[in-house]
Amino acid sequence: MPHKIDVMLQLDNQLCFALYSTSLAMTKVYKPHLDELGLTYPQYLAMLALWERDGLMVSELGERLHLDSGTLTPLLKRLETSGLITRIRAVEDERRVHISLTAAGRKLKARAARIPACILSASQCSVSELIDLTQQVQALRQRLAA
C-alpha cells in the first residue's frame, strides 16, 4: 500500500501538471487557426484584449494579460511590424505608451471570429461546461494571486 506522501507526489495527482499539460494541448489546438491569421498564441491574446478595448496603454495590457513589459514589448514590436497595431508614446509622459489597432488589426477580428467555435468543437464540451470550467480556473487564479 503506497504511503500518503507517495500518492501526493504522483504526477497525475498534481493540479499544476493537469493545468500545464492542458494548456499545452489547448495551444496545440489553436496553432493551425492562428497560423492562418499569422499570429502566435500570445499575440492572439493581445489582439483579443485590444479588440475588446482599443487604445490600451502597454501597462494596462500587461496587467490584463498577466505579462511583464519584458515579455510584452517584443510581442508588441512584432505586431507593429506586422502592421496590426501602432505604439505611440504619450506626449505628457514618454514612459506611457498607447497601443492602437490599425485598420488591418481591426479587420483581422472578422477572420478570428470563427476560432471560438472551432475550439468549442475540439473540446467536445458544451458551452455551459466551458463557461463553468473557465470560471473555476479564473477563481483559482484569483485565489492563488491573493
C-alpha positions, 0 to 999 in steps of 0.5 A: 500500500503506497504511503500518503506522501507517495500518492501526493507526489504522483504526477497525475495527482498534481493540479499544476501538471493537469493545468500545464499539460492542458494548456499545452494541448489547448495551444496545440489546438489553436496553432493551425487557426492562428497560423492562418491569421499569422499570429502566435498564441500570445499575440492572439491574446493581445489582439483579443484584449485590444479588440475588446478595448482599443487604445490600451496603454502597454501597462494596462495590457500587461496587467490584463494579460498577466505579462511583464513589459519584458515579455510584452514589448517584443510581442508588441514590436512584432505586431507593429511590424506586422502592421496590426497595431501602432505604439505611440508614446504619450506626449505628457509622459514618454514612459506611457505608451498607447497601443492602437489597432490599425485598420488591418488589426481591426479587420483581422477580428472578422477572420478570428471570429470563427476560432471560438467555435472551432475550439468549442468543437475540439473540446467536445464540451458544451458551452455551459461546461466551458463557461463553468470550467473557465470560471473555476480556473479564473477563481483559482487564479484569483485565489492563488494571486491573493 
